Amino acid sequence: MILSMSGVVLLGIVVFLFFRKDGLKGTHACTCALFGFYLSSTAIAPSIKAGGASLASLIGGIRF
């Protein structure tokens, strides 16, 4: 768990710097994908999934 969390923090900082400084390139996208895989193995993953589902239902409920 500690190794996963440190990997998530490190990759999160790297992804943030990529977005702020260089724009998103191909290698940056791979780093973002790795960040997602590491994040999915942490304890916060169910909360992120629930938040995503809630956001999707909110957007799906908008009537034009």
N, CA, C and O atoms as a GROMACS GRO file, in nm:
protein
  256
    1MET      N    1   0.082  -0.120   0.000
    1MET     CA    2   0.000   0.000   0.000
    1MET      C    3   0.086   0.126   0.000
    1MET      O    4   0.057   0.220  -0.073
    2ILE      N    5   0.192   0.128   0.080
    2ILE     CA    6   0.278   0.246   0.086
    2ILE      C    7   0.346   0.268  -0.047
    2ILE      O    8   0.359   0.382  -0.092
    3LEU      N    9   0.391   0.161  -0.111
    3LEU     CA   10   0.455   0.173  -0.241
    3LEU      C   11   0.356   0.225  -0.345
    3LEU      O   12   0.393   0.307  -0.429
    4SER      N   13   0.232   0.178  -0.341
    4SER     CA   14   0.130   0.226  -0.433
    4SER      C   15   0.103   0.374  -0.413
    4SER      O   16   0.093   0.450  -0.510
    5MET      N   17   0.090   0.415  -0.288
    5MET     CA   18   0.060   0.555  -0.260
    5MET      C   19   0.174   0.646  -0.303
    5MET      O   20   0.150   0.753  -0.359
    6SER      N   21   0.300   0.605  -0.278
    6SER     CA   22   0.411   0.689  -0.320
    6SER      C   23   0.419   0.695  -0.472
    6SER      O   24   0.455   0.799  -0.528
    7GLY      N   25   0.386   0.586  -0.539
    7GLY     CA   26   0.381   0.587  -0.685
    7GLY      C   27   0.272   0.678  -0.737
    7GLY      O   28   0.292   0.750  -0.835
    8VAL      N   29   0.158   0.677  -0.671
    8VAL     CA   30   0.046   0.764  -0.710
    8VAL      C   31   0.084   0.910  -0.691
    8VAL      O   32   0.058   0.993  -0.778
    9VAL      N   33   0.146   0.942  -0.578
    9VAL     CA   34   0.185   1.080  -0.552
    9VAL      C   35   0.289   1.126  -0.653
    9VAL      O   36   0.278   1.236  -0.708
   10LEU      N   37   0.390   1.044  -0.677
   10LEU     CA   38   0.495   1.080  -0.773
   10LEU      C   39   0.438   1.100  -0.913
   10LEU      O   40   0.466   1.201  -0.977
   11LEU      N   41   0.359   1.004  -0.960
   11LEU     CA   42   0.302   1.017  -1.094
   11LEU      C   43   0.202   1.132  -1.102
   11LEU      O   44   0.190   1.197  -1.206
   12GLY      N   45   0.130   1.158  -0.994
   12GLY     CA   46   0.038   1.272  -0.992
   12GLY      C   47   0.111   1.403  -1.009
   12GLY      O   48   0.065   1.491  -1.081
   13ILE      N   49   0.223   1.418  -0.942
   13ILE     CA   50   0.304   1.540  -0.956
   13ILE      C   51   0.358   1.552  -1.098
   13ILE      O   52   0.357   1.661  -1.155
   14VAL      N   53   0.405   1.441  -1.153
   14VAL     CA   54   0.458   1.443  -1.290
   14VAL      C   55   0.349   1.481  -1.390
   14VAL      O   56   0.373   1.563  -1.478
   15VAL      N   57   0.231   1.423  -1.376
   15VAL     CA   58   0.120   1.456  -1.466
   15VAL      C   59   0.082   1.604  -1.454
   15VAL      O   60   0.059   1.671  -1.554
   16PHE      N   61   0.076   1.654  -1.332
   16PHE     CA   62   0.044   1.795  -1.311
   16PHE      C   63   0.147   1.884  -1.380
   16PHE      O   64   0.111   1.982  -1.445
   17LEU      N   65   0.274   1.851  -1.366
   17LEU     CA   66   0.378   1.932  -1.430
   17LEU      C   67   0.369   1.925  -1.582
   17LEU      O   68   0.393   2.025  -1.650
   18PHE      N   69   0.336   1.808  -1.635
   18PHE     CA   70   0.320   1.796  -1.780
   18PHE      C   71   0.208   1.886  -1.831
   18PHE      O   72   0.224   1.954  -1.933
   19PHE      N   73   0.096   1.888  -1.760
   19PHE     CA   74  -0.016   1.972  -1.803
   19PHE      C   75   0.018   2.120  -1.794
   19PHE      O   76  -0.016   2.198  -1.883
   20ARG      N   77   0.085   2.159  -1.687
   20ARG     CA   78   0.114   2.301  -1.664
   20ARG      C   79   0.226   2.353  -1.753
   20ARG      O   80   0.220   2.468  -1.798
   21LYS      N   81   0.326   2.272  -1.779
   21LYS     CA   82   0.446   2.322  -1.844
   21LYS      C   83   0.453   2.292  -1.993
   21LYS      O   84   0.477   2.383  -2.072
   22ASP      N   85   0.433   2.168  -2.034
   22ASP     CA   86   0.462   2.126  -2.171
   22ASP      C   87   0.342   2.096  -2.258
   22ASP      O   88   0.357   2.078  -2.378
   23GLY      N   89   0.224   2.090  -2.203
   23GLY     CA   90   0.112   2.037  -2.279
   23GLY      C   91   0.120   1.886  -2.272
   23GLY      O   92   0.215   1.832  -2.216
   24LEU      N   93   0.024   1.817  -2.326
   24LEU     CA   94   0.021   1.672  -2.314
   24LEU      C   95   0.070   1.608  -2.444
   24LEU      O   96   0.010   1.629  -2.550
   25LYS      N   97   0.178   1.532  -2.436
   25LYS     CA   98   0.235   1.464  -2.552
   25LYS      C   99   0.214   1.314  -2.536
   25LYS      O  100   0.153   1.270  -2.439
   26GLY      N  101   0.263   1.235  -2.631
   26GLY     CA  102   0.243   1.090  -2.628
   26GLY      C  103   0.300   1.023  -2.505
   26GLY      O  104   0.234   0.940  -2.442
   27THR      N  105   0.423   1.059  -2.470
   27THR     CA  106   0.484   1.001  -2.351
   27THR      C  107   0.412   1.046  -2.224
   27THR      O  108   0.404   0.972  -2.126
   28HIS      N  109   0.360   1.165  -2.228
   28HIS     CA  110   0.285   1.216  -2.114
   28HIS      C  111   0.155   1.138  -2.098
   28HIS      O  112   0.113   1.110  -1.986
   29ALA      N  113   0.093   1.104  -2.208
   29ALA     CA  114  -0.031   1.026  -2.202
   29ALA      C  115  -0.004   0.888  -2.141
   29ALA      O  116  -0.087   0.837  -2.066
   30CYS      N  117   0.110   0.828  -2.173
   30CYS     CA  118   0.146   0.699  -2.112
   30CYS      C  119   0.164   0.713  -1.962
   30CYS      O  120   0.123   0.626  -1.886
   31THR      N  121   0.225   0.824  -1.920
   31THR     CA  122   0.242   0.849  -1.777
   31THR      C  123   0.106   0.865  -1.710
   31THR      O  124   0.085   0.815  -1.600
   32CYS      N  125   0.014   0.934  -1.776
   32CYS     CA  126  -0.121   0.950  -1.722
   32CYS      C  127  -0.190   0.815  -1.709
   32CYS      O  128  -0.261   0.791  -1.611
   33ALA      N  129  -0.171   0.728  -1.806
   33ALA     CA  130  -0.231   0.595  -1.800
   33ALA      C  131  -0.174   0.515  -1.682
   33ALA      O  132  -0.248   0.449  -1.610
   34LEU      N  133  -0.042   0.522  -1.663
   34LEU     CA  134   0.020   0.454  -1.548
   34LEU      C  135  -0.034   0.511  -1.417
   34LEU      O  136  -0.059   0.436  -1.322
   35PHE      N  137  -0.052   0.642  -1.411
   35PHE     CA  138  -0.108   0.705  -1.293
   35PHE      C  139  -0.247   0.649  -1.264
   35PHE      O  140  -0.280   0.622  -1.148
   36GLY      N  141  -0.327   0.633  -1.366
   36GLY     CA  142  -0.461   0.577  -1.350
   36GLY      C  143  -0.459   0.434  -1.298
   36GLY      O  144  -0.540   0.397  -1.213
   37PHE      N  145  -0.366   0.353  -1.351
   37PHE     CA  146  -0.357   0.215  -1.306
   37PHE      C  147  -0.313   0.207  -1.160
   37PHE      O  148  -0.366   0.127  -1.083
   38TYR      N  149  -0.217   0.290  -1.121
   38TYR     CA  150  -0.173   0.290  -0.981
   38TYR      C  151  -0.284   0.344  -0.891
   38TYR      O  152  -0.304   0.293  -0.781
   39LEU      N  153  -0.354   0.446  -0.936
   39LEU     CA  154  -0.460   0.505  -0.855
   39LEU      C  155  -0.574   0.406  -0.834
   39LEU      O  156  -0.638   0.406  -0.729
   40SER      N  157  -0.599   0.321  -0.932
   40SER     CA  158  -0.709   0.225  -0.920
   40SER      C  159  -0.681   0.116  -0.816
   40SER      O  160  -0.773   0.046  -0.774
   41SER      N  161  -0.556   0.101  -0.776
   41SER     CA  162  -0.524   0.000  -0.676
   41SER      C  163  -0.516   0.057  -0.535
   41SER      O  164  -0.475  -0.014  -0.443
   42THR      N  165  -0.552   0.183  -0.517
   42THR     CA  166  -0.547   0.244  -0.384
   42THR      C  167  -0.685   0.237  -0.318
   42THR      O  168  -0.782   0.193  -0.380
   43ALA      N  169  -0.692   0.279  -0.195
   43ALA     CA  170  -0.817   0.275  -0.119
   43ALA      C  171  -0.916   0.380  -0.166
   43ALA      O  172  -1.035   0.370  -0.134
   44ILE      N  173  -0.872   0.480  -0.238
   44ILE     CA  174  -0.962   0.587  -0.282
   44ILE      C  175  -1.036   0.551  -0.411
   44ILE      O  176  -1.125   0.625  -0.453
   45ALA      N  177  -1.002   0.440  -0.474
   45ALA     CA  178  -1.063   0.401  -0.601
   45ALA      C  179  -1.216   0.390  -0.594
   45ALA      O  180  -1.282   0.439  -0.686
   46PRO      N  181  -1.276   0.329  -0.491
   46PRO     CA  182  -1.424   0.323  -0.488
   46PRO      C  183  -1.489   0.461  -0.481
   46PRO      O  184  -1.596   0.483  -0.538
   47SER      N  185  -1.426   0.554  -0.411
   47SER     CA  186  -1.481   0.689  -0.404
   47SER      C  187  -1.475   0.758  -0.539
   47SER      O  188  -1.568   0.829  -0.577
   48ILE      N  189  -1.366   0.738  -0.611
   48ILE     CA  190  -1.353   0.798  -0.745
   48ILE      C  191  -1.457   0.737  -0.838
   48ILE      O  192  -1.519   0.808  -0.917
   49LYS      N  193  -1.477   0.606  -0.829
   49LYS     CA  194  -1.577   0.538  -0.914
   49LYS      C  195  -1.717   0.590  -0.883
   49LYS      O  196  -1.795   0.615  -0.974
   50ALA      N  197  -1.749   0.605  -0.755
   50ALA     CA  198  -1.881   0.655  -0.717
   50ALA      C  199  -1.899   0.800  -0.762
   50ALA      O  200  -2.007   0.837  -0.808
   51GLY      N  201  -1.795   0.880  -0.750
   51GLY     CA  202  -1.803   1.019  -0.797
   51GLY      C  203  -1.823   1.028  -0.948
   51GLY      O  204  -1.898   1.111  -0.997
   52GLY      N  205  -1.754   0.941  -1.021
   52GLY     CA  206  -1.770   0.937  -1.166
   52GLY      C  207  -1.910   0.894  -1.207
   52GLY      O  208  -1.968   0.950  -1.300
   53ALA      N  209  -1.964   0.795  -1.137
   53ALA     CA  210  -2.100   0.750  -1.166
   53ALA      C  211  -2.201   0.858  -1.134
   53ALA      O  212  -2.299   0.877  -1.206
   54SER      N  213  -2.179   0.929  -1.024
   54SER     CA  214  -2.268   1.038  -0.988
   54SER      C  215  -2.264   1.150  -1.091
   54SER      O  216  -2.368   1.204  -1.130
   55LEU      N  217  -2.145   1.185  -1.134
   55LEU     CA  218  -2.131   1.289  -1.237
   55LEU      C  219  -2.197   1.247  -1.368
   55LEU      O  220  -2.261   1.328  -1.434
   56ALA      N  221  -2.181   1.119  -1.405
   56ALA     CA  222  -2.242   1.069  -1.528
   56ALA      C  223  -2.394   1.074  -1.520
   56ALA      O  224  -2.460   1.110  -1.617
   57SER      N  225  -2.451   1.038  -1.404
   57SER     CA  226  -2.596   1.045  -1.391
   57SER      C  227  -2.647   1.189  -1.388
   57SER      O  228  -2.756   1.218  -1.436
   58LEU      N  229  -2.566   1.278  -1.332
   58LEU     CA  230  -2.602   1.421  -1.332
   58LEU      C  231  -2.605   1.475  -1.474
   58LEU      O  232  -2.699   1.544  -1.512
   59ILE      N  233  -2.504   1.445  -1.550
   59ILE     CA  234  -2.498   1.491  -1.690
   59ILE      C  235  -2.608   1.424  -1.772
   59ILE      O  236  -2.669   1.488  -1.858
   60GLY      N  237  -2.632   1.295  -1.746
   60GLY     CA  238  -2.738   1.223  -1.818
   60GLY      C  239  -2.876   1.275  -1.788
   60GLY      O  240  -2.967   1.258  -1.869
   61GLY      N  241  -2.895   1.339  -1.673
   61GLY     CA  242  -3.025   1.390  -1.634
   61GLY      C  243  -3.057   1.530  -1.687
   61GLY      O  244  -3.168   1.581  -1.667
   62ILE      N  245  -2.961   1.592  -1.752
   62ILE     CA  246  -2.983   1.727  -1.806
   62ILE      C  247  -3.073   1.718  -1.930
   62ILE      O  248  -3.044   1.642  -2.023
   63ARG      N  249  -3.180   1.794  -1.930
   63ARG     CA  250  -3.273   1.794  -2.042
   63ARG      C  251  -3.258   1.925  -2.119
   63ARG      O  252  -3.251   2.033  -2.060
   64PHE      N  253  -3.255   1.914  -2.249
   64PHE     CA  254  -3.243   2.034  -2.334
   64PHE      C  255  -3.372   2.068  -2.399
   64PHE      O  256  -3.381   2.165  -2.474
   0.00000   0.00000   0.00000
